[in-house]
């Protein structure tokens, strides 16, 4: 193309964002490209004459600069290894490495562009109609489809570290959008004395005013001068206001329930909770439909204006401006002033608005204005070279089409209000025939709208609407009546605005779609640029019965790509309405869902919040060479080498285990006992002080939730332990049943306050006696009793319980002394051969005692009756949680029961294998181990109730082969519990 | 092959009649599949009514994972039959459903998780479902992009590998069944809302709709998240709580992952579509709600949990987040079949997060029930009466990522 190798930089523009004194350099596909500070990748590439930025998703057609505002899919590139970066909003950094995506071997020569020639083979939904017969064909086709699909690629070895962080922010009024309406809203609210946060996605405030060279003189007190002048005055006032905080260059990507705005601001994600929200999000322009409307060099008028005014780049040499509205005339003038030859302005309407100043100027400067015309197609291979223009007027249907040479086409396909946030917030839209736009209808509480998002395109109205919205948003914060008079005044003026002298009546800038000439209804006429969906595709889909807009979307895939409908929804709805003979309002639209703009996963995730909890004894375990395992958030010692040796140490000498991770709750108050009676299946209010009782918690339907011990420390004070993973749930559960009862009970989670060890074995008493004055003799300190006293000089709660089946004490001490107590006990036990034991040894030991681990041996459907724990269920209590379910279960009798089993040969099954009969599963093994005491495999299993008899033969699957086992109902070790009581 | 150029209407538009033999409430995948299989059994005087467009409820929001690696002897054969039906469905409906049997890994990060996976594996295998427990080495081979570093908070110790698991184009299943039902004579009536159900002497006689009264001998409720609302029309209270399940999808990427990955501990599952997008789903929200608005908290959690498995996705953009309704039952299994005391009223509900994968088997077996009057063995365990009788199915462990947590 002409100028491909030339620098397209214009002379300095008054409103440009670039700093021409600062030069940068970056790589694009290995080629060095010059840029200025403030350039985007796309503006720099355009200045360097690069027209092709990407290749289409499906047909791999060349694509170039289209929207210039980060909305469309055309400029997705890989920047420094990050895929799918929008080149038109990505600022250039020195030495950045930009690479193309989705083309091989290069953007200019993409082998897969052969698909463009095969487009006739791929009508809409073709994949639903092909490849499925014979069946193997789909396997082959799918492999090909998978290989060619996708856009950017991920580096699977990338460094996982990210720098994103999260911040919370609270505000009285949040204003989204830094254009004229947003600025006026922020000022309106701020002058009422409330705190305002103004968030804008552009690097600088001002919105479209920044590149709007129209003269707004004549709006006496509202605005005066050109767009940039009006903007700079408003911005000055915003900056001076002490009540306004501005967050620029930040995208509000979603609005959630109760005015939670989520914002991406560089590498910070800000969550703003506002009392009221003003949405002044404006509109964006959309493309027109004609053959080859996707060629590089065909862009939106606003994109061309951005190139000129913000980056000082000349968009092309010769332009055809095609439009459905008045706005494009100003753009044509801007292009003319930037030295672009305007070959024609092609307006689909019979005429432009009366008194349109820009039109008059264009005529006076010799620009042909072709009203009642439209582009039917564009030609060119890698950049547009010419367009064909024909009349759309019904009066002259046969007027000859004409070809106009150009290397730039600017499209003004009308505006789409940026109302996604409003939709997130639950607002609804109404289609306005006059403007051809969906405008806000029902506003959610605390949400206000102003400016172009409401379908107005007139500065005075936008400014007044903004002010009104700001005042109303402030009133919601400071209470009714606070600024009632001013609100009334502004509203009145807004209503009478059109009659004010000096106001130019606003004209529809966004006309309803006009039927395009039939020649243009071709198959290279793109509606959806992301997914390469054409006008023809849409038309065929409707013929096939996909008349509902939602189904049409799903079948054609239009609006489902990276732009999420920003570029195509308007056209899609227009075409659907036209073909089905419905109004646009009745046709409806698809739903805007978060995020408005794509957000990286790392930004959403923020810094990792996956804390690991370590007990105060953690270092001791590691020093002893323990292998650690995760248990919920905790890390625990699995074993210190040999679990079997550890078991023997406990059975024959003395062992010590860190049980700090047990959940611990203190339940205090007059009615503490009553609360425990309510949630547990057993009695606790009648427990005597100093006694311990095993407790089982059931859910409403009688299935087991959790277990632990309950110790009565004083009349109004209980010490409760829960399983490691469940303590938070149980704490909530207690509070849930306590809330609103009016009784006096308090639940305090003291899990981390105490370190705890269990010292167990025949020499446990000998060991501990050396360290405490508490009388540990069998007569004075009996099984299931507790005491409080000093151990190793530290205040402790001693519980005589026996999970592992030996004489032993669970000792709870303040966490800060945990290490001291552990070390002192280890030292004291040395003469008795003390050994630390881990989780695995504990599991074997308790299994020998048939002690159940909730969650391991029981599941969401197990109840205490089936699990062999009927002795803890007290139906003599008036009520407890799960009573009704358990009553029903006890009446019906168990289907399955949890029983012990011993293997009849040397095999040891794994946890989780089925119990089988005749090749069918009839039960399951929940825990199985090798017992060093019995020298055999053994465990717990669920079996049908009729098999739950001592001595019944069952078959257990080991490596897929059934092996014989025998049911045992008594604990394998110390069945009478004599050792526990010694 | 030439059918790709055909422009045949998918289904007819017809006026709503005043009476049908069978009225199916709900034009999603379950309603349409039931209508289709009814047609195959010769029951063609059928109307499918939906308050919105066809397939616009849960069927539009599902992440469409098809698998049978369940836990219970009741659930495994049921879902296995569904997978088998899905395998032959494209051919049967003459509509490519883009079924991709990519295989799936359920990750185990802790000993107890591995125990649960082993239990499922063992029960799958003995009931003829292809599942195996694999270690990190094989995981790495199957999923090179997954983070297998040791010492992480959620290290990957093992995985349940279930090769037949697939992902399907969910809308295509809806359309394929819809077209199939239409061809067999059933009528599809979108935008026809049922507002009441008429009964005489304990027998259903018809439904009141936004388009007028429609008489019917049999009324099937296949309304996913709105089952409780429909049940109330016959004064029936279901043991169901309705929760939203949220999911999201990223921008398209070149293929890097061709397995479905699920983690119960992280409450997240991830796969890459044929188009290149990464679909990320989570657990159901912990509170009941009919709101289909998504939340930021869930988006944050899903993102963080996904990165725990795939840190390489850190700079990948999320494009869209949405929520669908799940009718959760106490035992994480569906409710299928007749209701004692309400003659002619058939339930197909309680579909939680396991509904889409069961559409073929549920449709087929419910159709069989209506055509023969006999409840097929396969769906007997899922009767509503099981809650009264205490015979729960207990499939919770097999809905790992989706369980209420």
Interface residues (C-beta under 8 A of the other chain):
Chain A: X57 X81 X82 X83 X84 X102 X121 X123 X126 X127 X128 X129 X130 X131 X132 X133 X135 X138 X142 X145 X146 X147 X149 X150 X151 X152 X153 X154 X155 X156 X157 X158 X160 X162 X254 X256 X257 X260 X262 X271 X424 X426 X540 X543 X544 X545 X546 X548 X550 X551 X554 X555 X561 X562 X564 X593 X594 X595 X598 X599 X600 X601 X602 X604 X605 X606 X608 X609 X610 X611 X612 X629 X630 X631 X701 X855 X856 X859 X860 X861 X885 X888 X889 X892 X895 X910 X911 X912 X913 X914 X916 X919 X920 X921 X924 X957 X960
Chain B: X1 X3 X4 X5 X6 X7 X8 X9 X10 X11 X53 X54 X55 X56 X60 X73 X90 X91 X94 X95 X96 X97 X98 X99 X100 X109 X110 X111 X112 X115 X116 X118 X119 X121 X122 X123 X125 X126 X127 X144 X145 X147 X153 X154 X155 X169 X171 X172 X175 X176 X190 X250 X251 X252 X253 X254 X255 X256 X258 X273 X274 X275 X276 X293 X294 X295 X296 X299 X300 X302 X303 X304 X306 X307 X308 X311 X312 X313 X314 X315 X316 X317 X318 X319 X320 X321 X322 X330 X331 X332 X389 X390 X391 X392 X394 X396 X397
